[in-house]
Amino acid sequence: MITEQHYTRQNEHPEDRIYKDKEYINRLQKHIDSIYEELARDLRLTDEGKEHLFDFVYNEDRKELEFEDYLNRFGYRYDEIALTRPPKSKYINL
């Protein structure tokens, strides 16, 4: 049973606070997911590349480690996990 003794410092009922923060955390997670997806799309990563990026972003703690160095630790090169852009035409498309 929840009594006033269990209320938050802001005098909120615990269930109200939990619901409010749960909603906020879920919105943040969706935003974080969209940022990650946009990054992977902009980098033109393969599915395997996306897996490495996910591991690097969410699990690698060393701030000074660059992504390419991270890949090298596992025997990969960046050009193996990213699609290349088609070469630019020297002609103007009309």
C-alpha positions as CSV (number, residue, x, y, z in Angstrom):
1,M,0.0,0.0,0.0
2,I,1.4,3.4,-1.0
3,T,1.0,6.1,1.6
4,E,2.0,9.8,1.7
5,Q,5.3,8.7,3.3
6,H,6.2,7.1,-0.1
7,Y,5.5,10.3,-2.1
8,T,8.4,11.8,-4.0
9,R,10.3,14.9,-2.8
10,Q,8.0,16.9,-5.2
11,N,5.0,15.4,-3.4
12,E,4.0,13.2,-6.3
13,H,2.4,9.8,-6.0
14,P,5.0,7.2,-6.9
15,E,2.8,5.7,-9.7
16,D,2.2,9.1,-11.2
17,R,5.9,9.8,-11.2
18,I,6.8,6.4,-12.6
19,Y,4.2,6.8,-15.4
20,K,5.4,10.3,-16.3
21,D,9.1,9.3,-16.4
22,K,8.4,6.1,-18.2
23,E,6.7,8.0,-21.0
24,Y,9.6,10.5,-21.1
25,I,12.2,7.7,-21.2
26,N,10.3,6.0,-24.1
27,R,10.2,9.2,-26.1
28,L,14.0,9.6,-25.5
29,Q,14.6,6.1,-26.6
30,K,12.7,6.6,-29.9
31,H,14.7,9.8,-30.5
32,I,18.0,8.0,-29.7
33,D,17.0,5.2,-32.1
34,S,16.3,7.6,-34.9
35,I,19.6,9.4,-34.4
36,Y,21.4,6.0,-34.6
37,E,19.5,5.0,-37.7
38,E,20.2,8.3,-39.4
39,L,23.9,8.0,-38.6
40,A,24.1,4.4,-40.0
41,R,22.2,5.5,-43.1
42,D,24.4,8.6,-43.6
43,L,27.5,6.4,-43.3
44,R,26.1,4.0,-45.8
45,L,26.9,1.0,-43.6
46,T,26.2,-2.6,-44.5
47,D,24.2,-4.7,-42.0
48,E,27.4,-6.0,-40.5
49,G,28.7,-2.4,-40.3
50,K,25.5,-1.4,-38.4
51,E,26.2,-4.1,-35.9
52,H,29.8,-2.9,-35.3
53,L,28.6,0.7,-35.1
54,F,25.9,-0.3,-32.5
55,D,28.5,-2.1,-30.4
56,F,30.9,0.8,-30.7
57,V,28.3,3.4,-29.8
58,Y,26.6,1.6,-26.9
59,N,29.4,-0.6,-25.5
60,E,32.7,1.0,-26.1
61,D,33.7,3.2,-23.1
62,R,37.1,4.5,-24.3
63,K,36.4,8.0,-25.6
64,E,39.8,8.4,-27.5
65,L,39.2,5.2,-29.6
66,E,38.2,6.0,-33.1
67,F,35.7,3.8,-35.0
68,E,38.3,2.6,-37.5
69,D,40.7,1.6,-34.8
70,Y,37.8,-0.2,-33.1
71,L,37.1,-2.1,-36.3
72,N,40.8,-3.0,-36.7
73,R,40.7,-4.7,-33.3
74,F,38.3,-7.2,-34.8
75,G,40.1,-7.6,-38.1
76,Y,37.9,-5.3,-40.2
77,R,38.6,-2.2,-42.3
78,Y,36.1,0.6,-42.7
79,D,35.9,0.0,-46.5
80,E,34.7,-3.5,-45.8
81,I,31.6,-2.4,-43.8
82,A,30.6,0.7,-45.6
83,L,29.2,1.1,-49.1
84,T,31.0,3.5,-51.4
85,R,29.4,6.4,-53.1
86,P,29.1,6.2,-56.8
87,P,31.7,8.3,-58.6
88,K,30.6,11.8,-59.5
89,S,30.0,12.4,-63.1
90,K,32.2,14.9,-64.8
91,Y,29.2,15.9,-66.9
92,I,26.3,18.1,-65.8
93,N,23.0,16.3,-65.7
94,L,20.4,18.3,-67.5
